[in-house]
Amino acid sequence: MNGLDHIILLLVSLVANTFSAFSGGGAGLIQFPVLLFLGLSFGVALATHKVASVALGVGAALRYLSQSVLERQFVLLMLLFGIPGVILGANLILLVPDRLAEIALGLLTGGLGAYSVVSTELGQSYDPHHRDRTGLLFGGGVLFILGVLNGSLTSGTGLFVTLWLVRWFGMDYQRAVAYTLTMVGLFWNGSGALTLGLMGDIRWEWIPALLLGSFIGGYLGSHMALRYGNQWIKRAFEVVTLLISIKLLMGH
């Protein structure tokens, strides 16, 4: 790669991860197709994207930890249920036809955006519920399934986590995005990157530019989310989900 290619990677990563950090997911909407366009195979691009996405979680964590919005029980819940799902999904990805998975994910992601649009008060206030043992176990089971999707697919799975935390546990968008970016971005994507890296190849010479863009974008997007609040996050969430849905249904 020449210097211009590295600058392109940096800018793409910065834009993708800023929007992802603000809306609660979707960095792969921009970043992953660019890696394919630049010549990487699906497996190498996926592993490289996962490694770069870890920096998104680091950047977001630095911004959110100062606000002390993360609760220990949800941190543990997302680690204990999500990471095994991610590892399973990363091992299963080669068994699923890519196009079939993309169409299914596109329809589901579009449904998320449409649901948020028609549910005008969704995620606008903090209304905690399902915090008993049964509620936590069921919520954790769904997080495991979302972890499988995260390990095997490239775009939009963080958005599923965001909406699930809002819908099932009664979080507002701002709080849910904080969990998604720190736990999914840092720990889930880190587990997926390690698993995919052991199974295949990672384009390490591309990583510095992607990491820098992801880190800065994660911090900037998280700062925007904290500054502008739930209504703006909700609108960004809806735009990103619908765009991802269109992209997945149209193909690369």
Long-range contacts (C-beta under 8 A, 24 or more apart in sequence): 1-205, 1-206, 5-38, 6-206, 6-208, 6-209, 7-209, 8-34, 9-34, 9-38, 9-206, 9-209, 9-210, 9-213, 10-209, 10-210, 10-212, 10-213, 11-213, 12-213, 13-52, 13-209, 13-210, 13-211, 13-212, 13-213, 13-214, 13-217, 14-213, 14-216, 14-217, 15-213, 15-217, 16-213, 16-217, 17-53, 17-55, 17-56, 17-59, 17-213, 17-214, 17-216, 17-217, 17-218, 17-221, 18-216, 18-217, 18-218, 18-220, 18-221, 18-224, 19-217, 19-221, 19-236, 19-240, 20-56, 20-158, 20-181, 20-217, 20-218, 20-221, 20-240, 21-56, 21-59, 21-60, 21-177, 21-181, 21-217, 21-218, 21-219, 21-220, 21-221, 21-222, 21-224, 21-225, 22-177, 22-221, 22-222, 22-224, 22-225, 22-232, 22-233, 22-236, 23-159, 23-177, 23-221, 23-233, 23-236, 23-237, 23-239, 23-240, 24-158, 24-159, 24-161, 24-162, 24-173, 24-176, 24-177, 24-180, 24-181, 24-233, 24-236, 24-237, 25-156, 25-157, 25-158, 25-159, 25-160, 25-161, 25-162, 25-180, 25-184, 25-240, 26-155, 26-156, 26-158, 26-159, 26-240, 26-241, 26-243, 26-244, 27-53, 27-56, 27-158, 27-214, 27-217, 28-53, 28-154, 28-155, 28-156, 29-155, 29-156, 29-240, 29-243, 29-244, 29-247, 31-210, 32-154, 32-155, 33-247, 33-252, 35-203, 35-206, 36-252, 40-203, 42-98, 43-93, 43-94, 43-196, 43-199, 43-200, 43-201, 44-200, 44-201, 44-202, 44-203, 46-93, 46-154, 46-196, 47-193, 47-196, 47-197, 47-199, 47-200, 47-201, 47-202, 48-202, 48-203, 48-206, 48-207, 48-210, 49-154, 49-210, 50-189, 50-190, 50-192, 50-193, 50-196, 51-193, 51-197, 51-202, 51-207, 51-210, 51-211, 52-207, 52-210, 52-211, 52-213, 52-214, 53-185, 53-189, 53-193, 53-214, 54-185, 54-186, 54-189, 54-190, 54-193, 54-211, 54-214, 55-210, 55-211, 55-212, 55-214, 55-215, 55-218, 56-181, 56-185, 56-186, 56-189, 56-214, 56-215, 56-217, 56-218, 57-181, 57-182, 57-183, 57-184, 57-185, 57-186, 57-187, 57-189, 57-190, 57-218, 58-185, 58-186, 58-215, 58-218, 59-214, 59-215, 59-216, 59-217, 59-218, 59-219, 59-220, 59-222, 60-178, 60-181, 60-182, 60-185, 60-186, 60-218, 60-219, 60-221, 60-222, 61-181, 61-182, 61-185, 61-186, 62-219, 63-218, 63-219, 63-222, 63-223, 63-226, 64-178, 64-181, 64-182, 64-222, 64-226, 65-182, 67-178, 67-226, 69-174, 69-175, 69-178, 70-178, 70-179, 70-182, 73-131, 73-136, 74-165, 74-169, 74-179, 75-179, 75-183, 77-136, 77-139, 77-140, 77-143, 78-143, 78-161, 78-179, 78-183, 78-184, 78-187, 78-188, 79-183, 79-187, 80-140, 81-140, 81-141, 81-143, 81-144, 81-147, 82-143, 82-144, 82-146, 82-147, 82-150, 82-183, 82-184, 82-187, 82-188, 83-147, 83-187, 83-188, 83-191, 84-144, 84-147, 85-143, 85-144, 85-145, 85-146, 85-147, 85-148, 85-149, 85-150, 85-151, 86-147, 86-148, 86-150, 86-151, 86-188, 86-189, 86-191, 86-192, 86-195, 87-151, 87-191, 87-192, 87-195, 88-147, 88-148, 88-151, 89-147, 89-148, 89-149, 89-150, 89-151, 89-152, 89-153, 89-192, 90-151, 90-152, 90-191, 90-192, 90-195, 90-196, 90-199, 91-151, 91-195, 91-199, 92-148, 92-151, 92-152, 93-151, 93-152, 93-153, 96-152, 99-251, 101-152, 101-153, 102-153, 102-248, 102-249, 102-251, 103-248, 103-249, 105-149, 105-153, 105-155, 105-156, 105-248, 106-244, 106-245, 106-246, 106-247, 106-248, 106-249, 107-245, 107-249, 108-160, 109-155, 109-156, 109-159, 109-160, 109-241, 109-244, 109-245, 109-248, 110-241, 110-242, 110-245, 110-246, 110-249, 112-159, 112-160, 112-163, 112-241, 113-237, 113-238, 113-239, 113-240, 113-241, 113-242, 113-245, 114-242, 115-163, 116-163, 116-234, 116-237, 116-238, 116-241, 117-238, 122-166, 122-167, 122-234, 123-166, 123-171, 123-172, 123-173, 123-176, 123-230, 123-233, 123-234, 124-172, 124-173, 124-230, 124-231, 124-234, 125-172, 125-230, 126-170, 126-171, 126-172, 126-175, 127-170, 128-169, 128-170, 128-171, 129-169, 129-170, 130-168, 130-169, 130-170, 131-169, 135-168, 135-169, 138-168, 139-164, 139-168, 139-169, 142-168, 147-188, 150-184, 150-188, 150-189, 150-192, 151-188, 151-191, 151-192, 151-195, 155-244, 155-247, 155-248, 156-241, 156-244, 156-245, 156-248, 157-184, 158-184, 158-185, 159-237, 159-240, 159-241, 159-244, 162-237, 163-237, 172-230, 173-230, 173-233, 173-234, 173-237, 174-225, 174-226, 174-229, 174-230, 174-233, 177-222, 177-225, 177-233, 178-222, 178-225, 181-218, 181-221, 181-222, 185-218
